[in-house]
């Protein structure tokens, strides 16, 4: 009996790792990381698909939701850590220019010119002296929020999509 418990634990861990890796890879892709929703959806789908295949039976909704959240949270956390470690040690922020340009374009549609000038100045100062810990903590908090929404939903949707086919249907 303990062997079945160990293999089930290992299958859950493997599916969690597969979803986290998929989330991190998609989250690190340039220009895809701007619209991060695909990372949450793909990570949750991969984790649930892997768990369903490993067990040969469908997951409970609560297990799929938990797996979707945890896999996307760990994957985005790894991606954020990787990007921020590169930033910390090599003083180079991946895709900094693209991210700053995107944010200026978004906020430029509804902010005043004085606020936009202040924002441009803040981006210029950030390029010289970044506030790394504040940005890191903000990224983790935002990721946890979005993982709670989209990672959980993708896990629940994936359990319906990747339900194993019954033998009588074949």
C-alpha positions in Angstrom: 0.0 0.0 0.0 2.8 2.6 0.7 4.2 2.0 -2.8 1.0 3.2 -4.4 1.1 6.3 -2.3 4.6 7.0 -3.3 3.9 6.6 -7.0 0.8 8.8 -6.8 2.8 11.5 -5.0 5.5 11.2 -7.7 2.9 11.4 -10.5 1.5 14.6 -8.9 5.0 16.1 -8.5 5.9 15.2 -12.1 2.7 16.8 -13.5 3.3 19.9 -11.3 6.9 20.2 -12.7 5.7 19.6 -16.3 3.1 22.4 -15.9 5.6 24.7 -14.2 8.2 24.2 -16.9 5.7 24.8 -19.7 4.6 28.0 -17.9 8.1 29.2 -17.4 9.1 28.5 -21.0 6.1 30.3 -22.5 6.5 33.1 -20.0 10.1 33.7 -21.0 9.4 33.9 -24.7 9.9 37.4 -26.0 6.7 39.3 -27.1 4.6 36.4 -25.8 5.5 37.4 -22.2 3.8 40.8 -22.8 0.4 39.0 -23.0 1.1 36.5 -20.2 -2.3 34.7 -20.4 -1.0 31.9 -22.7 1.5 30.9 -20.1 -1.2 30.5 -17.4 -3.4 28.5 -19.8 -0.7 26.3 -21.3 0.8 25.6 -17.9 -2.4 24.5 -16.3 -3.4 22.4 -19.4 0.0 20.7 -19.5 -0.1 19.8 -15.7 -3.6 18.4 -15.9 -2.9 16.5 -19.1 0.2 15.0 -17.7 -1.6 14.0 -14.4 -4.5 12.5 -16.4 -2.2 10.5 -18.6 -0.1 9.3 -15.6 -3.1 8.2 -13.6 -5.2 6.9 -16.5 -8.3 8.4 -14.9 -9.8 11.9 -14.6 -8.9 14.2 -11.8 -11.3 15.7 -9.4 -12.1 19.4 -10.1 -10.5 20.5 -6.8 -7.3 18.6 -7.6 -7.2 20.0 -11.2 -7.8 23.6 -9.8 -5.0 23.1 -7.3 -2.7 21.7 -9.9 -3.4 24.5 -12.3 -2.8 27.1 -9.7 0.4 25.6 -8.3 2.0 24.7 -11.6 1.4 28.2 -13.1 2.5 29.9 -9.9 5.7 27.9 -9.7 6.4 28.4 -13.4 5.9 32.2 -13.3 7.9 32.4 -10.1 10.8 30.6 -11.8 10.5 32.8 -14.9 10.5 36.0 -12.7 13.4 34.8 -10.7 15.4 33.9 -13.8 14.8 37.3 -15.4 15.5 39.2 -12.2 18.7 37.2 -11.5 20.0 38.1 -14.9 19.0 41.7 -14.2 20.7 41.6 -10.7 24.0 40.0 -11.7 24.5 41.3 -15.2 22.7 44.7 -14.8 20.7 43.8 -17.9 16.9 43.6 -17.8 15.5 41.3 -20.5 13.2 43.1 -22.9 13.4 46.3 -20.8 13.0 48.6 -23.8 10.1 46.7 -25.3 8.3 46.6 -21.9 8.8 50.3 -21.3 7.6 51.2 -24.8 4.5 49.1 -24.3 3.6 50.6 -21.0 4.2 54.1 -22.4 1.9 53.3 -25.3 -0.8 51.9 -23.0 -0.7 54.8 -20.5 -0.3 57.4 -23.2 -3.9 56.8 -24.4 -5.4 58.2 -21.2 -2.7 60.0 -19.2 -1.8 63.7 -19.4 1.4 64.9 -21.0 2.8 65.9 -17.7 2.2 62.5 -16.2 3.7 60.9 -19.4 6.8 63.0 -19.0 7.2 62.0 -15.4 6.7 58.3 -16.4 9.4 58.7 -19.1 11.8 60.2 -16.5 11.0 57.3 -14.1 11.8 54.8 -16.8 15.1 56.6 -17.6 16.0 56.5 -13.9 15.0 52.9 -13.6 17.4 52.0 -16.4 20.2 53.6 -14.5 19.2 52.7 -10.9 16.4 50.0 -10.8 14.3 49.4 -7.8 14.7 45.6 -8.1 13.1 44.4 -4.9 9.9 46.5 -5.3 9.5 45.3 -8.9 10.2 41.7 -7.9 7.6 41.8 -5.1 5.1 43.5 -7.4 5.7 40.8 -10.1 5.2 38.0 -7.5 2.0 39.5 -6.2 0.5 40.1 -9.7 1.5 36.6 -10.7 -0.2 35.1 -7.7 -3.3 37.0 -8.5 -3.4 35.9 -12.1 -2.5 32.3 -11.3 -5.4 32.3 -8.9 -7.7 33.3 -11.6 -6.4 31.9 -14.9 -4.3 29.0 -13.6 -7.1 27.6 -11.6 -9.6 28.1 -14.4 -7.3 26.5 -16.9 -6.9 23.5 -14.6 -10.7 23.1 -14.2 -11.3 23.4 -18.0 -8.4 21.0 -18.7 -9.9 18.3 -16.5 -13.1 18.4 -18.7 -11.1 18.4 -22.0 -8.6 15.8 -21.1 -11.0 13.3 -19.5 -9.8 9.8 -20.4 -12.0 8.0 -22.9 -14.0 5.1 -21.6 -13.4 1.6 -23.0 -17.0 1.4 -24.1 -16.7 4.5 -26.3 -14.0 2.8 -28.5 
